[in-house]
């Protein structure tokens, strides 16, 4: 018997079917990616993206409901004997998630299918996630006779602003779900490989804002005022002391100032300015300590310059940790469809992911699907205006998701 029930021969047949479907669907999956890449939409504005996804599901006869404003929850019902009990409840229900929003980045890749929307780009690979998931949907529809249970497909908006997962959950995305799978195309993992190790994989993601109040004056008379830009510049430098001197070098932490705004005219010393940024931490303890440490640093600097400041800290998504059992099931799925050599070893990332919100409520796994290929120029990091991936990775991501789902319902 197979690990999850059913004969070894049946398990092998499912894997062979996935491999053959992958060969057939690869051009279509690449086509999906290019179409979505050319038409990116920002978080909570993914109206056209949502409609395109619904059109594909309609064509496949897959039922769905719209959720979280611009998201979609679809259902693939297994047809194997015993899939549902007499009350219509599935024997087992698992979920697969893909995020769908883009970033406020101006694309400079020069690709023939580059973004047609000024200032908006799929610079993180969510176009790839939509494409891979639509490929997986097509595979699972073909495999319905072998699925003993139900697969719920989540097309989630607003991941980039840490809102989408919570909104999907509020709309019932995890109701009755036993386990969940997610994946991210990743620029630090080689194309053709997949990382799905157990335990912590991504960091706590939190946000801060510093509002500085000085006193404006004529640019030629700096002694008459308090320069908010100078105060802010000192804060930008001093915040890195937290990383280099205030925290153990064995404790991962990143403090990044992403915005610095101040001033109204070139000959007027700025009377106000503000900074915004993000903090990434690995440990729960340090996450709780960081806000007080940052506030102390910026408060002392403001006082030293005779300025005022207001420090605001907002907790975002918690760290993402893979459930060991489901991480191992994902590793086995990778081996089945891609081979042992495709299992990547990757230490994880201080990037954040709101997939962690799902994992707070149900067990599951989040995989990094490698898209890096320097020979093709695909080695720029996520969120770069030059970000691109080796498209041969897309079908591999689809197959791994389909195999994991089939194994869970075997």
Number of C-alpha atoms within 10 A of each C-alpha: 10 13 11 12 13 12 13 12 10 15 22 13 13 19 20 14 16 25 21 13 21 24 11 12 18 20 14 15 25 19 14 21 22 20 17 25 24 19 20 29 25 20 22 21 16 21 15 14 23 20 15 14 19 21 12 14 18 12 8 12 11 16 13 17 10 17 22 23 18 23 28 21 23 21 18 21 22 26 16 16 12 13 21 18 11 7 6 8 13 20 14 20 26 24 23 25 24 25 27 32 31 29 22 17 17 17 21 13 15 9 12 8 14 19 26 13 13 11 14 20 32 31 26 24 27 26 27 30 26 25 29 30 28 23 27 29 26 21 23 25 16 14 20 18 14 21 27 24 26 26 27 22 24 26 29 31 34 28 22 20 16 20 19 28 27 20 18 25 16 13 15 13 24 20 10 14 19 15 22 27 25 21 25 21 27 22 24 19 20 21 24 23 23 32 26 26 26 20 14 16 26 25 28 24 25 22 19 20 18 21 18 23 22 23 17 20 18 14 16 10 12 14 10 13 18 22 28 29 23 16 25 25 12 15 22 18 10 15 19 16 15 17 16 12 9 12 14 11 10 6 11 15 22 17 21 15 18 9 10 16 15 19 17 13 9 9 12 16 26 25 20 24 22 20 21 18 17 18 25 26 25 22 15 12 9 15 19 12 10 21 19 11 14 21 18 12 15 24 18 15 18 21 12 11 15 15 21 21 23 14 19 13 19 13 15 19 22 24 26 28 22 23 19 16 12 22 24 16 19 30 23 19 23 27 16 21 19 19 13 13 11 21 20 20 12 14 11 17 14 19 17 23 24 25 30 26 19 22 21 13 14 16 19 28 29 28 24 23 29 26 29 26 21 13 8 10 14 19 21 18 17 19 16 17 21 20 21 24 26 21 22 15 24 28 28 27 31 28 28 29 28 27 27 24 27 26 22 24 22 21
